[in-house]
Amino acid sequence: MGKGRQGRIWVSPPGNLYISTLVRLRPGDPPAPTLALVAAVALHEALAARVPGVRIKWPNDLICSPAEAGAQSAPQSALRPLPENGMAKLAGILLERAGDVVVIGFGANLAHHPQGLDRPVTSIAALAGAAPDPAQVAEQLAETFAAWLSRWRTAGLDAIRIAWLAAAHPIGTPLTTPEGHGTFDGLDQSGALRLKRSDNSIRLVHAGDVFLL
């Protein structure tokens, strides 16, 4: 167990996925912060093959609805009503940059998920009844991340935006953000979240916690 920079407690029981990789930035690469979108798309591809209903929440959390996942065999604690639009966090990604190197850390709840948090969480075991082998998930993630990183470098950010949007919660999803309340209106060309306000104005969200309503 430990505590992150934002004061949040984290635990790492055996059977979950904890893996990091690094990217050495090259001249001509898209902006380094957009690697968050690359990582999210890669992890989504690796996990969505194992449990249906996995979606991306901006910028790089993976969430899942027990109902969409068909979690009839999950314990009742995993099936209780969830405050975040019926979705629970399944995985997360952190990025750290030092010079021309970006370290990307992936964490996914495969066999276990923490209890008693102030936000809904779940695991593949709770959703599907069994957990995949972390080594197999890591191997697949290495492949998907390498493929999407190559596409980021060769096809540019727009190709990543398209894939990210296809895997994310839908346009019109109610959100609360550091810029206030509104609905999800996609991503702008830089990868920032577009928040549509009640007066139809658009606010761009570049950082901070986003919650589904």
C-alpha positions as CSV (number, residue, x, y, z in Angstrom):
1,M,0.0,0.0,0.0
2,G,1.2,3.5,-0.7
3,K,0.0,7.1,-1.2
4,G,0.3,9.0,-4.5
5,R,1.2,12.6,-5.0
6,Q,-2.5,13.7,-4.9
7,G,-2.8,12.0,-1.5
8,R,-4.7,9.0,-2.8
9,I,-4.1,5.6,-1.3
10,W,-3.1,2.8,-3.7
11,V,-2.7,-0.9,-3.1
12,S,-1.0,-3.5,-5.3
13,P,-2.2,-7.0,-4.5
14,P,-0.8,-10.0,-6.5
15,G,-2.8,-10.8,-9.6
16,N,-3.3,-7.3,-10.9
17,L,-1.3,-5.6,-13.7
18,Y,1.5,-3.1,-12.8
19,I,3.8,-2.3,-15.7
20,S,5.7,0.7,-17.0
21,T,7.4,1.5,-20.3
22,L,9.3,4.6,-21.5
23,V,9.2,6.6,-24.7
24,R,12.2,8.5,-25.9
25,L,10.8,11.6,-27.7
26,R,12.0,12.3,-31.2
27,P,12.1,15.4,-33.3
28,G,8.8,15.7,-35.1
29,D,6.8,13.6,-32.6
30,P,3.3,15.0,-31.7
31,P,3.1,16.8,-28.4
32,A,4.4,14.6,-25.5
33,P,1.2,15.0,-23.4
34,T,-0.8,13.3,-26.1
35,L,1.0,10.1,-25.2
36,A,-1.8,9.8,-22.5
37,L,-4.3,9.2,-25.4
38,V,-1.9,6.7,-27.0
39,A,-1.6,4.8,-23.8
40,A,-5.3,4.8,-23.1
41,V,-6.1,3.4,-26.6
42,A,-3.5,0.7,-26.2
43,L,-4.7,-0.4,-22.8
44,H,-8.3,-0.3,-23.9
45,E,-7.5,-2.7,-26.8
46,A,-5.8,-5.1,-24.4
47,L,-8.6,-5.2,-21.8
48,A,-11.7,-4.8,-24.0
49,A,-10.9,-8.2,-25.6
50,R,-11.3,-9.8,-22.1
51,V,-14.4,-8.0,-20.8
52,P,-17.1,-6.1,-22.9
53,G,-18.2,-2.6,-22.1
54,V,-14.8,-1.1,-21.3
55,R,-14.7,2.6,-22.1
56,I,-12.1,5.4,-21.8
57,K,-12.7,8.3,-19.5
58,W,-10.6,11.4,-20.3
59,P,-7.8,11.4,-20.5
60,N,-6.7,7.8,-19.8
61,D,-8.8,6.1,-17.1
62,L,-10.6,2.9,-18.2
63,I,-14.1,2.4,-16.8
64,C,-16.7,-0.3,-17.2
65,S,-20.4,-0.9,-16.3
66,P,-21.1,-4.2,-14.6
67,A,-24.4,-4.3,-16.5
68,E,-22.6,-3.9,-19.9
69,A,-20.0,-6.5,-18.9
70,G,-22.7,-9.1,-18.1
71,A,-21.4,-9.6,-14.6
72,Q,-24.1,-12.0,-13.4
73,S,-21.5,-14.0,-11.5
74,A,-19.9,-11.0,-9.8
75,P,-20.4,-10.4,-6.0
76,Q,-23.1,-8.1,-5.0
77,S,-20.6,-5.4,-3.9
78,A,-19.6,-5.1,-7.5
79,L,-23.2,-4.8,-8.7
80,R,-24.4,-2.2,-6.3
81,P,-25.7,1.1,-7.9
82,L,-22.7,3.2,-9.0
83,P,-22.7,7.0,-8.7
84,E,-20.5,7.7,-11.7
85,N,-23.1,7.2,-14.4
86,G,-23.2,3.5,-13.6
87,M,-19.5,3.1,-14.4
88,A,-16.6,1.9,-12.2
89,K,-12.9,2.5,-12.7
90,L,-11.0,-0.6,-14.0
91,A,-7.6,0.8,-14.8
92,G,-5.5,3.9,-14.8
93,I,-2.4,5.4,-16.4
94,L,0.2,7.8,-15.1
95,L,2.8,9.7,-17.2
96,E,6.0,11.3,-15.9
97,R,8.4,13.3,-18.1
98,A,12.2,13.8,-17.5
99,G,13.9,15.6,-20.4
100,D,13.2,13.7,-23.6
101,V,11.9,10.6,-21.8
102,V,8.3,9.9,-20.9
103,V,7.7,7.1,-18.4
104,I,4.2,5.6,-18.7
105,G,2.9,3.5,-15.9
106,F,-0.2,1.2,-16.4
107,G,-2.3,-0.2,-13.6
108,A,-5.3,-2.5,-14.1
109,N,-7.5,-4.3,-11.7
110,L,-7.4,-7.9,-13.1
111,A,-8.0,-10.1,-10.0
112,H,-8.7,-7.5,-7.2
113,H,-10.1,-4.1,-6.7
114,P,-9.9,-1.9,-3.5
115,Q,-12.9,-1.6,-1.2
116,G,-14.3,1.4,0.6
117,L,-13.1,4.1,-1.7
118,D,-14.9,7.4,-2.3
119,R,-15.3,6.4,-6.0
120,P,-16.6,3.2,-7.7
121,V,-14.0,0.7,-8.7
122,T,-14.1,-2.8,-10.2
123,S,-12.0,-5.6,-11.6
124,I,-12.1,-8.1,-14.5
125,A,-12.6,-10.9,-11.9
126,A,-15.6,-9.1,-10.5
127,L,-17.0,-8.5,-14.0
128,A,-16.2,-11.7,-15.8
129,G,-15.9,-14.2,-12.9
130,A,-12.2,-14.9,-13.5
131,A,-9.0,-12.9,-13.9
132,P,-6.6,-13.2,-16.8
133,D,-3.0,-14.0,-16.4
134,P,-1.1,-10.6,-15.8
135,A,1.8,-11.9,-17.9
136,Q,-0.4,-12.5,-20.9
137,V,-2.1,-9.1,-20.5
138,A,1.3,-7.5,-20.3
139,E,2.5,-9.2,-23.4
140,Q,-0.6,-8.1,-25.3
141,L,-0.3,-4.5,-24.0
142,A,3.3,-4.4,-25.2
143,E,2.1,-5.3,-28.7
144,T,-0.8,-2.8,-28.7
145,F,1.2,0.0,-27.3
146,A,4.0,-0.5,-29.8
147,A,1.5,-0.4,-32.7
148,W,-0.3,2.7,-31.5
149,L,2.9,4.5,-30.7
150,S,4.1,3.8,-34.3
151,R,0.8,5.2,-35.6
152,W,1.1,8.3,-33.4
153,R,4.5,8.9,-35.0
154,T,3.6,8.2,-38.6
155,A,-0.1,9.1,-38.9
156,G,-0.2,11.9,-36.3
157,L,-2.5,12.7,-33.5
158,D,-5.7,12.8,-35.5
159,A,-5.6,9.0,-35.9
160,I,-5.2,8.6,-32.2
161,R,-8.1,11.0,-31.5
162,I,-10.4,9.0,-33.8
163,A,-9.5,5.7,-32.0
164,W,-9.8,7.3,-28.6
165,L,-13.3,8.8,-29.3
166,A,-14.5,5.4,-30.6
167,A,-13.6,3.8,-27.3
168,A,-14.8,6.6,-25.0
169,H,-18.0,7.4,-23.3
170,P,-20.4,8.9,-25.9
171,I,-20.8,12.5,-27.0
172,G,-23.4,14.2,-24.7
173,T,-22.3,12.4,-21.5
174,P,-22.9,14.7,-18.6
175,L,-19.6,15.6,-16.9
176,T,-18.2,17.7,-14.0
177,T,-14.7,19.1,-14.6
178,P,-12.4,21.8,-13.3
179,E,-14.1,24.1,-15.8
180,G,-17.5,23.3,-14.4
181,H,-20.5,21.1,-15.4
182,G,-21.6,20.3,-18.9
183,T,-21.6,17.5,-21.5
184,F,-18.9,15.8,-23.3
185,D,-18.4,17.3,-26.8
186,G,-15.4,15.3,-28.0
187,L,-11.7,16.3,-28.2
188,D,-10.2,19.3,-29.9
189,Q,-7.3,19.0,-32.3
190,S,-4.7,19.1,-29.4
191,G,-6.5,16.3,-27.5
192,A,-8.1,18.6,-24.9
193,L,-11.6,17.7,-23.7
194,R,-14.4,19.8,-25.1
195,L,-17.0,20.6,-22.4
196,K,-20.3,22.0,-23.7
197,R,-21.9,24.3,-21.2
198,S,-25.7,24.9,-20.8
199,D,-25.4,28.1,-22.8
200,N,-23.8,26.0,-25.7
201,S,-20.4,27.6,-25.1
202,I,-17.4,25.3,-25.3
203,R,-14.7,25.2,-22.6
204,L,-11.5,23.3,-23.1
205,V,-10.2,21.1,-20.3
206,H,-6.5,20.4,-20.4
207,A,-6.0,18.9,-17.0
208,G,-7.7,17.9,-13.8
209,D,-10.2,15.3,-12.6
210,V,-13.3,14.6,-14.7
211,F,-16.3,12.8,-13.3
212,L,-19.3,11.3,-15.2
213,L,-22.7,12.4,-13.9
